[in-house]
Amino acid sequence: MFVSVVIPTFNRLPILEKCLLALERQALTSDIERYEIVVVDDGSTDGTPEWLKNESVRFPHVRLIEQEHGGPAEGRNRGVENSKGDVIVFIDSDLVVTSSFLASHARSLRRRWLYKGDHLCFTYGAVVNTSNFENPCSEPHKLRDLSFAYFATGNVAIDKKVLEQSGLFDTGFRLYGWEDLELGERLRMMGVELIRCPKAVGYHWHPAFSIEQIPDLIRIEKERAKMGLVFYRKHPTLRVRFIIQFTWMHFLLWEIITLGGVINERSIRPLCKWLIQYGHNGIAMELLRLPLNRLGVRELFKQAALSGFR
């Protein structure tokens, strides 16, 4: 098995270094003949391409592909098109993996291929969220790390031919969100099976929540709403409505939970500041998710009304 790890990146140089170092330290088994790391730089302005070229000796498995800023869907497609392997592993550039990461994906894939007699499956590894930059892999597994997404590109492995048959990622998803789950819907319709692979662990780093992040988080929710409609237009099913929360049940749920907007990003700010002051950044972020969810659902309905779409 020849594995190509495809990583789109945009202005994430400090954590990208940790990501690539972890991938260079893989303990391989007989399931993997060789592997490569295809880094697609999506028009970074932090010096990522130049740094990678200068550090090529440290990262012998890395091949750099450059593109103008076009988003992760375009970046992943370009990575697949330039890959040489027969298996594609997708991770994000802020994911730090364990030494058995690739071997675990390869072992689970090969076992399922032999059992089923075809390659219509993909493995989905475990993702642990952490804000510990110095030692991300020290973070314990938490209940909120569980994901019920069908196909999320933070940590998956799939046969390249199966992926190509699906049509790859839709580059119409140029803003934040949904491009991987939309591909997942097409894979589901092809009969491609999800195989959980908990031993393929990746630690997803992001900075600890701070009040200064709120405007950007609001922007992301609005972008997710716009891309959610793109998702639903392609797959106008009840399943997708529930995935993107485009139902009156979700609308009413978040109105009730936030007391009709009384609990919002402004009113909750003092409590979030107090929690952050005492080191409870995670709890502050979970509280903020309440008004953010309301904002996102309301934006989704607003965009649908503006486009005459129901």
C-alpha positions in Angstrom: 0.0 0.0 0.0 1.3 3.4 -1.0 -0.3 6.1 1.2 -0.5 9.8 0.2 -1.3 12.1 3.1 -3.0 15.2 1.7 -2.9 18.4 3.8 -4.3 21.7 2.7 -2.9 24.6 4.7 -3.3 28.4 5.0 -1.3 30.5 7.4 -0.7 27.8 10.0 3.1 27.5 10.0 3.7 27.0 13.7 1.3 24.1 14.1 2.0 22.8 10.6 5.6 22.1 11.7 4.4 19.9 14.6 2.0 18.2 12.2 4.7 17.3 9.7 7.2 16.3 12.4 4.7 13.8 13.7 4.1 12.4 10.2 7.8 11.9 9.7 8.0 9.8 12.8 5.6 7.1 11.7 6.2 3.5 12.9 5.3 1.6 9.7 4.2 -2.0 9.4 4.1 -4.4 6.4 0.7 -3.0 5.4 2.5 0.2 4.1 5.2 -0.1 1.4 5.8 3.7 1.4 4.1 7.0 2.0 4.3 10.6 1.0 2.9 13.9 2.5 1.4 16.2 -0.1 1.1 19.7 1.4 -1.1 22.1 -0.6 -0.4 25.7 0.3 -3.5 27.7 -0.3 -1.9 31.1 -0.9 -0.4 31.5 2.6 1.1 34.9 3.5 3.0 33.7 6.5 6.0 32.3 4.6 4.9 28.7 4.6 6.1 27.8 1.1 9.5 29.3 1.6 9.9 27.7 4.9 9.0 24.2 3.5 11.5 24.6 0.7 14.2 25.6 3.2 13.4 22.7 5.6 13.2 20.0 2.9 15.9 17.9 4.6 13.9 17.7 7.8 10.8 16.6 5.9 11.9 14.0 3.3 8.4 12.7 2.7 6.9 16.1 2.0 6.0 17.4 -1.5 4.8 21.0 -1.8 2.0 22.0 -4.1 1.2 25.7 -4.3 -2.1 27.4 -5.4 -3.7 30.8 -5.2 -6.2 31.1 -2.3 -9.1 28.9 -3.3 -10.3 27.2 -0.1 -9.8 23.7 1.3 -12.0 21.9 -1.2 -9.8 23.1 -4.1 -6.7 22.4 -2.1 -7.7 18.8 -1.3 -8.6 18.1 -4.9 -5.3 19.5 -6.1 -3.5 17.3 -3.5 -5.3 14.2 -4.8 -4.6 15.0 -8.4 -0.9 15.4 -7.6 -0.7 12.4 -5.3 1.2 9.2 -6.3 -0.4 6.8 -3.7 -3.3 4.3 -4.1 -4.7 5.3 -0.7 -5.5 8.9 0.3 -5.4 10.1 4.0 -6.9 13.5 4.7 -5.9 15.5 7.7 -5.9 19.2 8.5 -2.7 21.1 9.0 -3.5 21.7 12.7 -3.6 18.0 13.5 -0.8 16.2 15.4 -0.9 12.4 15.0 0.5 9.5 17.0 3.4 7.3 15.7 0.9 4.5 14.8 -1.5 6.7 12.9 -0.8 5.6 9.4 -0.3 2.0 10.3 -3.7 1.9 12.1 -5.5 3.3 9.1 -3.7 0.9 6.7 -4.4 -2.1 8.9 -8.1 -1.4 9.3 -8.5 -0.7 5.5 -6.8 -3.9 4.5 -8.8 -6.0 6.9 -12.1 -4.6 5.6 -11.0 -5.0 2.0 -10.3 -8.7 2.5 -13.5 -9.2 4.4 -15.8 -7.4 1.9 -14.0 -8.3 -1.3 -14.0 -4.7 -2.5 -12.6 -1.3 -1.6 -15.9 0.5 -0.9 -15.1 1.7 2.6 -13.1 4.4 4.4 -11.6 4.6 7.8 -12.4 7.4 10.2 -9.9 8.0 13.0 -10.3 9.6 16.4 -9.9 13.4 16.8 -9.1 14.9 20.2 -9.4 18.7 20.5 -6.7 20.5 22.4 -5.4 24.0 23.1 -2.1 22.6 24.4 0.4 23.8 21.8 3.6 22.6 23.5 2.4 19.0 24.0 -0.9 18.5 22.1 -0.7 14.7 22.4 -1.0 14.9 26.2 -4.7 15.9 25.9 -7.1 13.2 27.2 -10.1 12.0 25.2 -13.3 13.9 26.2 -17.0 13.3 25.6 -17.2 16.4 23.5 -14.5 14.9 21.1 -17.0 12.4 19.8 -18.2 13.1 16.3 -21.2 11.6 14.4 -20.2 13.0 11.0 -20.2 10.5 8.2 -17.1 11.8 6.4 -15.0 14.5 8.0 -11.6 15.3 6.5 -9.9 15.9 9.7 -8.9 12.3 9.9 -10.0 9.8 7.2 -8.4 7.3 4.8 -9.9 6.0 1.5 -8.9 4.2 -1.6 -7.9 6.7 -4.3 -10.0 5.1 -7.1 -13.1 5.1 -4.9 -12.5 8.7 -4.0 -12.1 9.7 -7.7 -15.3 7.8 -8.6 -17.2 10.0 -6.2 -16.1 13.2 -8.1 -13.9 14.6 -5.3 -14.8 17.8 -3.5 -17.2 20.4 -4.9 -15.2 23.6 -5.2 -18.4 25.6 -5.1 -17.9 25.4 -1.3 -15.5 28.4 -1.2 -16.5 29.6 2.3 -16.3 27.8 5.6 -18.0 24.5 6.1 -19.8 21.4 4.7 -17.6 20.5 1.7 -16.5 17.2 3.4 -19.9 16.2 4.6 -21.4 16.9 1.1 -18.8 14.5 -0.4 -19.8 12.1 2.4 -23.4 12.1 1.1 -22.2 11.1 -2.4 -20.0 8.3 -0.9 -23.0 7.1 1.1 -25.1 6.9 -2.1 -22.2 4.8 -3.7 -22.5 2.4 -0.8 -19.1 3.3 0.7 -19.0 2.1 4.3 -17.7 4.1 7.3 -15.2 2.0 9.4 -14.3 3.5 12.8 -10.6 3.4 13.5 -10.1 4.7 17.0 -6.4 3.8 17.1 -5.6 6.3 14.4 -5.5 9.2 16.7 -5.0 12.9 15.8 -4.9 15.8 18.2 -6.6 18.9 16.7 -5.0 22.0 18.1 -6.7 25.4 18.3 -5.9 28.3 20.5 -7.7 28.5 23.8 -10.9 30.5 23.5 -10.7 34.2 24.1 -13.1 37.1 23.9 -11.2 38.5 20.9 -12.3 35.4 18.8 -16.0 36.2 19.0 -16.2 38.4 15.8 -14.4 35.6 13.8 -16.7 32.9 15.3 -19.7 35.0 14.2 -18.3 35.3 10.7 -17.8 31.5 10.5 -21.4 30.9 11.6 -22.6 33.1 8.8 -20.4 31.4 6.2 -21.6 28.0 7.4 -25.2 29.1 6.9 -24.5 30.2 3.3 -22.6 26.9 2.5 -25.3 24.9 4.3 -27.8 26.1 1.6 -25.3 25.0 -1.1 -25.2 21.6 0.6 -29.0 21.4 0.7 -29.5 22.4 -2.9 -27.3 19.5 -3.9 -29.0 17.0 -1.6 -32.6 18.3 -0.8 -33.3 15.5 1.8 -34.6 15.5 5.3 -31.3 14.0 6.4 -29.4 17.0 5.2 -31.9 19.4 6.6 -31.1 17.9 10.0 -27.4 18.0 9.4 -27.4 21.7 8.7 -30.2 22.4 11.2 -32.5 23.8 8.5 -35.8 22.8 10.2 -38.3 24.7 12.3 -37.6 22.4 15.1 -34.0 23.6 15.3 -35.2 27.2 14.8 -37.6 27.0 17.8 -35.1 24.9 19.9 -32.4 27.6 19.8 -35.0 30.4 20.3 -36.2 28.6 23.5 -32.7 27.8 24.8 -31.5 31.4 24.3 -34.8 32.9 25.6 -35.5 34.4 22.3 -32.0 36.0 22.0 -31.8 37.4 25.5 -28.8 35.1 25.9 -26.6 36.4 23.1 -22.9 37.0 22.3 -23.1 40.4 24.0 -25.1 39.5 27.2 -23.0 36.4 27.8 -19.7 38.2 27.3 -19.1 39.1 31.1 -19.7 35.5 32.2 -17.3 34.3 29.5 -14.7 36.8 30.6 -15.0 35.6 34.2 -14.7 31.9 33.2 -11.6 32.7 31.1 -10.1 34.6 33.9 -10.2 31.5 36.1 -8.9 29.2 33.4 -12.3 27.7 32.2 -11.9 28.6 28.5 -13.6 25.4 27.4 -16.7 26.0 29.4 -16.9 29.6 28.2 -16.7 28.3 24.6 -19.5 25.8 25.2 -21.7 28.6 26.6 -21.0 30.8 23.6 -22.1 28.0 21.4 -25.7 28.6 22.5 -26.1 32.0 20.9 -23.8 31.0 18.0 -26.1 28.2 17.1 -29.1 30.5 17.2 -27.3 33.0 15.1 -26.3 30.3 12.5 -29.8 28.9 12.2 -31.4 32.3 11.9 -28.8 33.2 9.2 -29.7 30.0 7.4 -33.4 30.9 7.3 -32.6 34.4 6.3 -30.4 33.4 3.4 -33.0 30.9 2.3 -35.7 33.6 2.3 -33.5 36.0 0.4 -32.8 33.5 -2.3 -36.5 32.4 -2.5 -35.4 28.9 -1.4 -37.4 26.8 1.0 
